[in-house]
Amino acid sequence: MNTEMQLFSISRKKKPACEHGIAYKVYENKLNQDFHANAINQKWCTEFTYLFLTDGSKRYNCTIIDLHDRSVIVKEKGEQNNAYT
């Protein structure tokens, strides 16, 4: 029946199993989900964004936010992620 109706299956290779590595730096959780600050500069939060462009390159965006009024303290962007240096 498959040859009469020209039905064929597509077989794809299985993806290799991924092994998760050890995190680069792990810090203790000092906020414990308490994101409320009573004064300015009491608690800051960072946010990293990885942007994958259509030409295959990556861009990194790092933002530091004050949790008291949610204002942006510093915003850095570039082609290299050098936040750990």
C-alpha positions as a Markdown table, in Angstrom:
| # | Residue | x | y | z |
|---|---|---|---|---|
| 1 | Met | 0.0 | 0.0 | 0.0 |
| 2 | Asn | 2.8 | 2.4 | 0.8 |
| 3 | Thr | 4.4 | 1.9 | -2.7 |
| 4 | Glu | 1.0 | 2.3 | -4.4 |
| 5 | Met | 0.1 | 5.6 | -2.7 |
| 6 | Gln | 3.7 | 6.8 | -2.5 |
| 7 | Leu | 3.6 | 7.2 | 1.3 |
| 8 | Phe | 7.0 | 7.3 | 3.0 |
| 9 | Ser | 8.1 | 8.1 | 6.5 |
| 10 | Ile | 10.6 | 10.7 | 7.5 |
| 11 | Ser | 13.1 | 9.5 | 10.1 |
| 12 | Arg | 15.1 | 12.1 | 12.1 |
| 13 | Lys | 18.1 | 11.5 | 14.3 |
| 14 | Lys | 17.5 | 11.8 | 18.1 |
| 15 | Lys | 19.0 | 14.8 | 19.8 |
| 16 | Pro | 22.0 | 14.0 | 21.9 |
| 17 | Ala | 21.4 | 14.0 | 25.7 |
| 18 | Cys | 22.4 | 17.3 | 27.3 |
| 19 | Glu | 24.4 | 17.3 | 30.5 |
| 20 | His | 24.0 | 20.4 | 32.7 |
| 21 | Gly | 27.3 | 21.8 | 33.9 |
| 22 | Ile | 28.1 | 23.6 | 37.2 |
| 23 | Ala | 27.0 | 27.3 | 37.4 |
| 24 | Tyr | 29.7 | 29.8 | 37.1 |
| 25 | Lys | 29.0 | 31.7 | 40.3 |
| 26 | Val | 26.2 | 31.0 | 42.7 |
| 27 | Tyr | 25.3 | 33.6 | 45.3 |
| 28 | Glu | 23.1 | 33.2 | 48.4 |
| 29 | Asn | 19.6 | 34.5 | 48.2 |
| 30 | Lys | 19.6 | 37.6 | 50.4 |
| 31 | Leu | 16.3 | 39.0 | 49.4 |
| 32 | Asn | 14.2 | 35.9 | 49.9 |
| 33 | Gln | 11.5 | 37.2 | 47.5 |
| 34 | Asp | 11.2 | 40.5 | 49.5 |
| 35 | Phe | 11.4 | 43.1 | 46.7 |
| 36 | His | 10.1 | 46.0 | 48.8 |
| 37 | Ala | 12.6 | 48.7 | 49.9 |
| 38 | Asn | 11.8 | 51.4 | 52.4 |
| 39 | Ala | 14.6 | 53.8 | 51.3 |
| 40 | Ile | 16.6 | 54.7 | 48.2 |
| 41 | Asn | 19.7 | 52.6 | 47.5 |
| 42 | Gln | 18.7 | 50.0 | 50.1 |
| 43 | Lys | 18.1 | 47.1 | 47.6 |
| 44 | Trp | 19.3 | 46.8 | 44.0 |
| 45 | Cys | 18.4 | 44.2 | 41.4 |
| 46 | Thr | 20.2 | 43.2 | 38.2 |
| 47 | Glu | 18.7 | 41.9 | 35.0 |
| 48 | Phe | 20.6 | 40.3 | 32.1 |
| 49 | Thr | 19.1 | 40.0 | 28.6 |
| 50 | Tyr | 20.7 | 38.0 | 25.8 |
| 51 | Leu | 19.7 | 39.1 | 22.3 |
| 52 | Phe | 20.3 | 36.8 | 19.4 |
| 53 | Leu | 20.5 | 38.8 | 16.2 |
| 54 | Thr | 19.5 | 37.5 | 12.7 |
| 55 | Asp | 23.2 | 37.6 | 11.5 |
| 56 | Gly | 24.1 | 35.0 | 14.3 |
| 57 | Ser | 25.8 | 37.5 | 16.6 |
| 58 | Lys | 24.8 | 38.1 | 20.3 |
| 59 | Arg | 24.2 | 41.3 | 22.2 |
| 60 | Tyr | 24.1 | 41.6 | 26.0 |
| 61 | Asn | 22.1 | 44.0 | 28.0 |
| 62 | Cys | 22.6 | 44.4 | 31.8 |
| 63 | Thr | 20.3 | 46.7 | 33.8 |
| 64 | Ile | 20.6 | 47.6 | 37.5 |
| 65 | Ile | 17.4 | 48.7 | 39.1 |
| 66 | Asp | 16.7 | 50.4 | 42.5 |
| 67 | Leu | 13.8 | 48.4 | 44.1 |
| 68 | His | 12.5 | 51.5 | 46.1 |
| 69 | Asp | 11.1 | 53.3 | 43.1 |
| 70 | Arg | 12.0 | 50.9 | 40.3 |
| 71 | Ser | 14.3 | 53.4 | 38.7 |
| 72 | Val | 17.2 | 52.3 | 36.4 |
| 73 | Ile | 20.6 | 53.0 | 38.0 |
| 74 | Val | 22.8 | 51.7 | 35.2 |
| 75 | Lys | 22.2 | 50.2 | 31.8 |
| 76 | Glu | 25.0 | 48.6 | 29.9 |
| 77 | Lys | 24.9 | 46.9 | 26.5 |
| 78 | Gly | 27.5 | 45.5 | 24.3 |
| 79 | Glu | 28.9 | 42.5 | 22.3 |
| 80 | Gln | 30.6 | 40.9 | 25.3 |
| 81 | Asn | 29.2 | 39.8 | 28.6 |
| 82 | Asn | 31.9 | 41.2 | 31.0 |
| 83 | Ala | 29.7 | 41.6 | 34.0 |
| 84 | Tyr | 31.7 | 39.0 | 36.0 |
| 85 | Thr | 35.1 | 40.7 | 35.5 |
